[in-house]
Amino acid sequence: GCRVYGAPVRASAGPKMQVLGVFKSAMEDFKKEFPLFAKRGWGATVKAEVWNGRHAMFGFLALWITAYMHGHGLIPGGQLDLSQWGRLADLGGNKPIP
């Protein structure tokens, strides 16, 4: 450990996730109802919730970056010249996609 103002301090890996009672009982119910899935690590677990949170944060970051890029003109506003797309923009009967 290290010392802060003479008192020994023990380094830790970080704050531990607090598991709420209702979530813990839901995990136990899932283990009872689906033992084969729970054995493989599927279903509601603390680890799954951590990953869900990480993916949600990544989604918000992607949304923010997209909005920033669109606001600064780095992404086109959707006004495409359909004549450049040829047959890809054709619905049939020589009608372009609206």
C-alpha positions as CSV (number, residue, x, y, z in Angstrom):
1,G,0.0,0.0,0.0
2,C,0.9,3.7,0.1
3,R,0.8,6.2,2.9
4,V,-1.2,9.4,2.9
5,Y,-0.2,11.7,5.8
6,G,1.4,8.8,7.6
7,A,-1.7,6.6,7.6
8,P,-1.5,3.3,5.6
9,V,-3.8,3.2,2.6
10,R,-4.7,0.1,0.8
11,A,-5.2,0.3,-3.0
12,S,-8.4,-1.2,-4.3
13,A,-9.5,-2.2,-7.8
14,G,-12.4,0.3,-7.7
15,P,-15.9,0.6,-6.3
16,K,-17.9,-2.5,-6.1
17,M,-21.3,-2.7,-7.8
18,Q,-24.2,-2.7,-5.3
19,V,-26.7,-5.4,-6.2
20,L,-30.2,-4.4,-5.4
21,G,-32.4,-6.9,-3.6
22,V,-35.0,-7.0,-6.3
23,F,-32.3,-7.7,-8.9
24,K,-30.7,-10.4,-6.8
25,S,-34.1,-12.1,-6.3
26,A,-34.8,-11.9,-10.0
27,M,-31.4,-13.6,-10.7
28,E,-32.2,-16.4,-8.3
29,D,-35.6,-16.9,-9.9
30,F,-34.0,-17.1,-13.3
31,K,-31.5,-19.7,-12.0
32,K,-34.4,-21.8,-10.6
33,E,-36.5,-21.5,-13.7
34,F,-33.8,-21.9,-16.4
35,P,-30.9,-23.8,-14.8
36,L,-29.2,-24.8,-18.1
37,F,-29.1,-21.2,-19.2
38,A,-27.9,-19.9,-15.9
39,K,-25.2,-22.5,-15.9
40,R,-23.9,-21.1,-19.2
41,G,-24.0,-17.6,-17.8
42,W,-27.0,-16.4,-19.8
43,G,-29.7,-14.3,-18.4
44,A,-29.8,-11.4,-16.0
45,T,-26.5,-11.1,-14.2
46,V,-24.5,-8.3,-12.8
47,K,-21.9,-8.7,-15.6
48,A,-24.7,-8.5,-18.2
49,E,-26.0,-5.2,-16.7
50,V,-22.5,-3.8,-16.7
51,W,-22.1,-4.6,-20.4
52,N,-25.6,-3.2,-21.1
53,G,-24.6,0.1,-19.5
54,R,-21.4,0.2,-21.6
55,H,-23.3,-0.4,-24.8
56,A,-25.8,2.3,-23.9
57,M,-22.9,4.8,-23.2
58,F,-21.4,3.9,-26.6
59,G,-24.8,4.5,-28.3
60,F,-25.1,7.9,-26.7
61,L,-21.5,8.7,-27.8
62,A,-22.4,7.7,-31.4
63,L,-25.5,9.8,-31.3
64,W,-23.6,12.8,-30.0
65,I,-20.9,12.4,-32.6
66,T,-23.5,12.0,-35.4
67,A,-25.3,15.1,-34.2
68,Y,-22.0,17.1,-34.1
69,M,-21.0,16.0,-37.5
70,H,-24.4,16.8,-39.0
71,G,-24.4,20.2,-37.4
72,H,-21.0,21.0,-38.8
73,G,-21.9,19.9,-42.4
74,L,-19.9,16.7,-42.3
75,I,-22.9,14.5,-43.1
76,P,-25.1,15.4,-46.0
77,G,-28.7,16.6,-45.2
78,G,-30.3,13.9,-47.4
79,Q,-30.7,15.9,-50.6
80,L,-29.3,13.4,-53.2
81,D,-29.2,13.8,-56.9
82,L,-31.1,10.7,-57.9
83,S,-29.8,10.8,-61.5
84,Q,-26.3,9.8,-60.1
85,W,-27.7,6.6,-58.7
86,G,-29.0,5.1,-61.9
87,R,-31.0,1.9,-61.5
88,L,-30.4,1.8,-57.7
89,A,-32.9,4.7,-57.3
90,D,-35.5,3.2,-59.6
91,L,-38.7,1.8,-58.2
92,G,-39.8,0.4,-61.5
93,G,-41.6,2.1,-64.4
94,N,-38.8,4.8,-64.4
95,K,-40.1,6.3,-61.1
96,P,-37.3,7.4,-58.7
97,I,-37.5,6.6,-55.0
98,P,-39.2,9.6,-53.3
